[in-house]
Amino acid sequence: MRGSRVLPLPMLLPALVLACAVTLPNHTVPAGAGFGREGFNYGNDRMRAALYWPRGTLVAGIRPDGGSSATVNRDGSVSAKVGWWRGVPGKLVVVGRRLDAAAPPLRARVPTGYDQWGFQATGLTFPTVGCWRVTGIAQRERLSFVVRVAKLKRR
């Protein structure tokens, strides 16, 4: 067709990436940082999280090397552990929703037994794969990140 133009594949890829604008770490963790503020690679002075998945994508399933970043549950949901650091006292609440399609909300397990501030472990269960916004809330402080959740393809 006259006046129309076919874009080469490399020109189309940025649009695909923008479909899920994942959050990348904003901080390098020094060796031996532990569970203090310095040990968490994303956040601000009052709240931080450990985003350990490469390129913003949490991939569930057993890798060929036997390792795993997340688990595929019997119902097809994906579970992962995420560590948080709170610079304010109070209970951490974690909520999340899928951004690219309708889905049930994220389920978060925030176990007791941790101090009122500092390190807090959590278990997150994503009901489906897709693009998710996760928000941690402690008092009036909020920290959100976006993660793409995927599953390894079975051979």
Backbone bond lengths (Angstrom), bond angles and torsions (degrees), N, CA, C in turn:
res aa  C-N    CA-C-N  psi(-1)  N-CA   C-N-CA  omega(-1)  CA-C   N-CA-C  phi
1 M - - - 1.431 - - 1.518 110.06 -
2 R 1.301 116.01 137.50 1.456 119.72 -179.60 1.530 110.56 -70.73
3 G 1.312 116.12 136.06 1.462 121.00 179.13 1.522 114.08 85.32
4 S 1.335 118.75 -13.42 1.461 119.22 177.48 1.516 108.73 -91.61
5 R 1.304 114.55 156.83 1.447 120.14 -176.33 1.520 109.48 -137.49
6 V 1.302 117.57 133.65 1.456 121.64 175.69 1.517 107.29 -93.92
7 L 1.322 115.37 124.32 1.465 119.53 -179.73 1.522 109.73 -81.21
8 P 1.329 117.69 137.21 1.461 119.78 175.53 1.528 109.41 -66.33
9 L 1.330 116.81 154.79 1.457 122.12 -176.95 1.525 113.74 -50.59
10 P 1.357 120.51 -46.45 1.462 118.93 179.87 1.530 113.24 -56.81
11 M 1.305 118.43 -28.64 1.460 121.13 178.91 1.525 111.28 -73.99
12 L 1.319 117.55 -23.94 1.460 121.27 -179.21 1.524 112.48 -85.13
13 L 1.310 118.26 -25.55 1.455 121.28 -175.30 1.526 114.35 -59.01
14 P 1.334 121.64 -42.08 1.464 118.91 179.37 1.524 113.14 -57.27
15 A 1.323 118.85 -34.56 1.460 121.40 177.66 1.523 110.47 -64.20
16 L 1.337 116.97 -37.68 1.457 120.02 178.09 1.523 111.01 -66.94
17 V 1.319 116.56 -39.63 1.461 121.01 179.86 1.523 110.42 -65.60
18 L 1.332 117.64 -38.92 1.458 121.32 -179.25 1.516 112.64 -67.17
19 A 1.324 118.18 -17.94 1.456 121.10 178.99 1.526 111.09 -58.07
20 C 1.300 117.98 -29.60 1.462 122.60 174.86 1.523 106.88 -137.17
21 A 1.312 116.33 95.30 1.469 121.99 -177.74 1.525 108.73 -77.88
22 V 1.341 115.39 82.20 1.462 121.52 -175.78 1.525 111.61 -66.28
23 T 1.315 114.99 155.99 1.456 122.47 177.00 1.523 108.86 -92.15
24 L 1.313 115.65 130.03 1.460 120.54 175.84 1.520 109.13 -108.00
25 P 1.332 118.11 149.92 1.462 120.32 179.95 1.530 111.92 -54.26
26 N 1.336 116.10 144.56 1.461 121.18 179.54 1.524 111.79 -110.90
27 H 1.317 116.88 15.70 1.459 120.94 -172.54 1.527 108.74 -156.13
28 T 1.299 117.33 137.48 1.459 122.08 175.41 1.520 108.69 -90.66
29 V 1.312 116.94 133.29 1.459 121.44 -179.39 1.523 109.00 -88.66
30 P 1.345 117.63 121.55 1.462 119.30 177.86 1.534 111.40 -70.17
31 A 1.301 116.71 151.04 1.462 121.43 178.39 1.522 109.89 -56.57
32 G 1.324 116.59 136.19 1.462 121.80 177.34 1.515 114.28 73.38
33 A 1.326 118.56 19.55 1.466 121.19 -176.15 1.529 112.80 -68.04
34 G 1.316 118.29 -27.59 1.464 121.10 177.20 1.520 113.12 71.88
35 F 1.339 115.55 -148.50 1.457 121.60 -174.50 1.523 113.56 -100.54
36 G 1.324 117.72 13.21 1.465 120.79 174.74 1.518 110.64 -81.24
37 R 1.304 117.10 179.78 1.461 123.44 -178.36 1.527 111.97 -50.05
38 E 1.329 117.01 -39.82 1.463 121.92 -176.41 1.520 112.51 -67.03
39 G 1.356 117.65 -18.33 1.448 121.63 -175.61 1.520 115.06 -84.70
40 F 1.337 118.20 4.31 1.457 121.55 -176.05 1.518 109.07 -122.48
41 N 1.325 117.37 127.13 1.457 121.74 -166.39 1.527 116.32 -90.77
42 Y 1.329 118.17 3.18 1.464 119.23 178.03 1.523 110.05 -142.98
43 G 1.328 116.57 137.20 1.451 120.23 174.88 1.508 112.97 140.68
44 N 1.329 114.57 -151.11 1.456 122.48 -176.16 1.528 109.17 -138.79
45 D 1.320 117.27 -165.18 1.467 120.92 -177.09 1.524 114.00 -69.43
46 R 1.330 117.71 -19.24 1.472 120.36 -175.52 1.516 114.90 -108.43
47 M 1.334 116.99 -24.24 1.468 120.66 177.63 1.526 109.51 -146.46
48 R 1.346 114.83 141.74 1.456 119.94 178.86 1.532 108.45 -142.74
49 A 1.325 115.98 159.01 1.461 122.27 176.80 1.523 109.00 -138.11
50 A 1.325 115.73 156.99 1.462 121.82 176.98 1.521 108.15 -99.04
51 L 1.328 116.25 103.74 1.464 121.83 178.08 1.522 107.05 -97.98
52 Y 1.306 117.29 98.05 1.463 121.82 -170.84 1.521 114.01 -100.27
53 W 1.320 117.97 -2.28 1.467 119.66 -178.22 1.515 110.20 -86.02
54 P 1.339 117.79 141.16 1.470 120.94 -177.81 1.532 112.83 -72.61
55 R 1.316 115.91 141.02 1.462 123.96 175.59 1.518 113.70 52.39
56 G 1.324 117.50 29.37 1.459 121.28 175.02 1.510 115.37 76.33
57 T 1.340 118.13 11.23 1.465 120.95 -178.42 1.521 110.61 -117.94
58 L 1.311 115.47 119.81 1.461 122.79 175.57 1.527 107.09 -90.88
59 V 1.342 116.44 112.66 1.459 121.15 -177.30 1.526 108.67 -105.98
60 A 1.341 115.64 123.65 1.462 121.90 -178.72 1.516 110.63 -95.81
61 G 1.315 115.03 146.64 1.460 121.25 177.89 1.512 110.75 122.58
62 I 1.320 115.88 168.86 1.463 121.89 -179.15 1.528 109.09 -86.61
63 R 1.340 115.72 121.74 1.461 121.16 177.86 1.529 110.14 -74.83
64 P 1.342 117.52 163.47 1.472 120.34 178.45 1.530 113.06 -56.29
65 D 1.349 117.38 -28.82 1.464 119.62 179.32 1.533 112.55 -81.32
66 G 1.349 117.11 0.51 1.463 121.60 179.00 1.516 114.06 92.41
67 G 1.323 117.49 -9.80 1.457 120.99 -179.42 1.519 112.56 -80.91
68 S 1.328 114.72 170.58 1.452 120.65 -179.89 1.517 109.96 -156.30
69 S 1.333 117.36 140.06 1.458 122.30 174.63 1.518 111.54 -101.18
70 A 1.338 115.83 -24.49 1.459 121.92 -178.90 1.524 108.45 -154.05
71 T 1.319 115.49 160.60 1.450 122.52 -176.24 1.520 110.73 -110.63
72 V 1.336 116.35 138.53 1.457 121.18 170.74 1.531 106.13 -91.18
73 N 1.325 116.58 119.33 1.461 122.09 -178.47 1.526 110.77 -82.56
74 R 1.323 116.84 166.33 1.470 121.77 -178.34 1.526 112.65 -56.53
75 D 1.346 116.82 -33.48 1.473 119.76 -179.18 1.527 112.55 -83.85
76 G 1.349 117.20 2.80 1.462 121.61 179.37 1.513 114.18 92.43
77 S 1.326 117.87 -9.04 1.463 120.51 177.42 1.524 109.54 -70.56
78 V 1.326 116.16 166.80 1.464 122.72 -177.52 1.526 108.84 -120.56
79 S 1.330 116.74 128.25 1.468 121.59 179.32 1.521 110.75 -116.77
80 A 1.328 114.54 141.33 1.467 121.50 178.61 1.519 109.22 -147.52
81 K 1.312 115.25 156.70 1.465 121.17 174.17 1.520 108.67 -97.49
82 V 1.322 116.06 139.88 1.467 121.70 175.39 1.515 107.80 -134.97
83 G 1.327 115.50 128.56 1.451 120.94 175.74 1.519 110.54 -91.99
84 W 1.325 116.43 142.19 1.468 123.61 178.78 1.522 108.73 -125.08
85 W 1.313 115.90 155.86 1.458 122.56 172.12 1.526 107.08 -126.18
86 R 1.341 115.36 127.24 1.472 121.02 179.95 1.518 109.41 -110.00
87 G 1.313 115.83 123.54 1.455 121.42 175.72 1.521 112.11 -93.52
88 V 1.321 116.38 5.50 1.467 122.94 176.42 1.521 106.75 -126.43
89 P 1.327 117.57 147.78 1.465 118.59 178.57 1.524 110.83 -73.95
90 G 1.318 116.15 154.40 1.456 120.38 174.97 1.512 112.75 129.47
91 K 1.310 113.30 164.58 1.465 121.36 -179.74 1.518 110.13 -71.29
92 L 1.326 115.71 137.58 1.454 121.82 175.64 1.528 108.99 -88.01
93 V 1.321 115.61 132.41 1.457 122.84 173.57 1.522 106.37 -119.30
94 V 1.338 117.41 134.34 1.460 121.16 179.99 1.529 108.40 -121.91
95 V 1.330 115.81 128.20 1.463 122.41 177.50 1.524 108.44 -127.35
96 G 1.316 116.60 161.98 1.457 119.37 177.94 1.508 111.79 -165.89
97 R 1.340 113.98 155.10 1.462 119.28 178.25 1.520 109.38 -145.53
98 R 1.321 114.66 152.45 1.450 120.50 177.89 1.524 108.88 -78.74
99 L 1.330 116.74 135.00 1.463 122.32 -175.67 1.522 113.67 -93.79
100 D 1.328 118.10 -26.74 1.458 120.60 -171.36 1.523 114.98 -101.72
101 A 1.317 118.29 -1.65 1.465 121.85 178.56 1.527 108.38 -169.49
102 A 1.313 116.08 164.92 1.463 120.31 176.63 1.529 108.99 -70.66
103 A 1.325 116.50 140.25 1.460 122.14 178.67 1.521 108.13 -164.86
104 P 1.323 117.33 156.26 1.462 119.03 172.59 1.532 109.14 -61.15
105 P 1.328 118.08 157.81 1.471 120.28 -179.20 1.527 112.29 -68.85
106 L 1.306 114.82 159.65 1.459 123.15 172.93 1.528 108.84 -57.59
107 R 1.324 116.47 143.57 1.466 121.07 172.11 1.534 106.97 -106.74
108 A 1.306 115.92 131.70 1.470 120.24 -178.59 1.519 109.93 -123.86
109 R 1.314 115.04 136.17 1.468 121.65 173.34 1.525 106.34 -111.23
110 V 1.322 115.44 118.67 1.464 121.66 179.12 1.527 106.34 -117.70
111 P 1.330 117.03 95.06 1.470 119.25 -174.53 1.526 112.77 -68.65
112 T 1.327 114.91 151.44 1.464 120.97 175.46 1.523 108.55 -82.81
113 G 1.318 115.70 175.50 1.452 120.62 177.05 1.512 113.99 102.85
114 Y 1.324 117.12 -0.51 1.461 121.53 177.40 1.524 108.68 -101.03
115 D 1.324 116.51 159.38 1.464 120.33 177.31 1.526 110.47 -61.99
116 Q 1.338 115.60 168.53 1.461 121.62 -179.91 1.525 113.02 -67.80
117 W 1.312 117.41 -16.28 1.454 120.95 174.91 1.506 108.86 -148.89
118 G 1.307 117.56 174.72 1.460 120.91 -174.32 1.519 110.71 88.70
119 F 1.339 116.73 -147.25 1.458 122.53 -173.72 1.524 113.01 -64.63
120 Q 1.351 115.28 141.18 1.463 122.33 173.80 1.530 108.28 -146.24
121 A 1.310 116.79 119.26 1.467 121.36 174.98 1.518 109.02 -81.77
122 T 1.330 116.69 149.93 1.459 121.41 174.21 1.518 109.65 -142.18
123 G 1.315 115.34 154.86 1.450 122.40 171.58 1.520 107.60 -115.37
124 L 1.323 116.94 122.97 1.462 121.48 -178.88 1.525 109.41 -111.03
125 T 1.328 116.64 135.30 1.459 121.66 176.26 1.523 108.55 -121.79
126 F 1.326 114.64 117.41 1.460 122.83 178.13 1.525 106.76 -94.04
127 P 1.340 119.39 117.69 1.459 121.12 -176.97 1.533 114.03 -61.88
128 T 1.339 117.33 -26.62 1.463 121.68 -178.67 1.526 108.82 -143.07
129 V 1.323 115.78 165.88 1.460 119.85 169.14 1.526 107.43 -74.08
130 G 1.322 116.95 166.49 1.461 121.10 178.44 1.514 111.45 135.99
131 C 1.305 115.67 -163.50 1.458 123.80 -177.66 1.528 108.74 -100.23
132 W 1.322 116.91 120.39 1.469 122.17 -173.37 1.521 111.88 -123.58
133 R 1.333 116.31 139.04 1.469 122.78 169.07 1.522 107.11 -102.44
134 V 1.337 116.18 124.66 1.460 123.55 179.37 1.526 107.42 -113.72
135 T 1.334 116.77 133.69 1.463 121.06 -179.47 1.523 109.99 -128.90
136 G 1.324 115.82 126.87 1.450 122.28 172.84 1.514 108.73 -100.06
137 I 1.338 115.88 137.07 1.467 121.27 -177.24 1.525 108.47 -130.00
138 A 1.327 116.41 127.73 1.464 123.12 173.13 1.529 106.16 -136.51
139 Q 1.315 116.08 120.61 1.465 121.38 -171.19 1.528 109.01 53.45
140 R 1.325 117.48 -123.64 1.467 121.04 178.90 1.518 112.90 -97.76
141 E 1.310 116.54 2.46 1.469 120.93 -179.11 1.527 110.54 -87.34
142 R 1.333 115.80 141.56 1.466 122.16 178.42 1.519 108.93 -133.56
143 L 1.311 114.77 145.02 1.458 121.12 172.57 1.521 106.95 -138.93
144 S 1.331 116.35 123.86 1.464 121.65 -179.76 1.515 110.42 -118.84
145 F 1.327 115.02 149.86 1.459 121.10 170.96 1.525 108.15 -144.72
146 V 1.325 115.01 158.29 1.464 121.61 178.14 1.519 107.74 -114.74
147 V 1.320 115.35 132.57 1.469 121.89 -179.10 1.523 109.05 -133.11
148 R 1.319 115.25 140.58 1.465 120.78 172.31 1.525 106.20 -90.96
149 V 1.321 117.51 126.58 1.464 122.78 179.65 1.526 108.03 -105.82
150 A 1.335 116.11 128.79 1.466 121.71 -177.92 1.528 108.69 -140.38
151 K 1.318 115.09 168.09 1.465 122.01 176.08 1.516 108.94 -120.69
152 L 1.343 115.80 144.14 1.454 119.47 173.58 1.524 109.01 -63.53
153 K 1.301 115.82 143.09 1.463 119.75 177.22 1.514 108.59 -78.90
154 R 1.319 115.64 135.47 1.477 120.19 177.41 1.505 109.17 -78.03
155 R 1.302 115.25 145.26 1.469 120.50 -179.73 1.495 111.07 -89.82
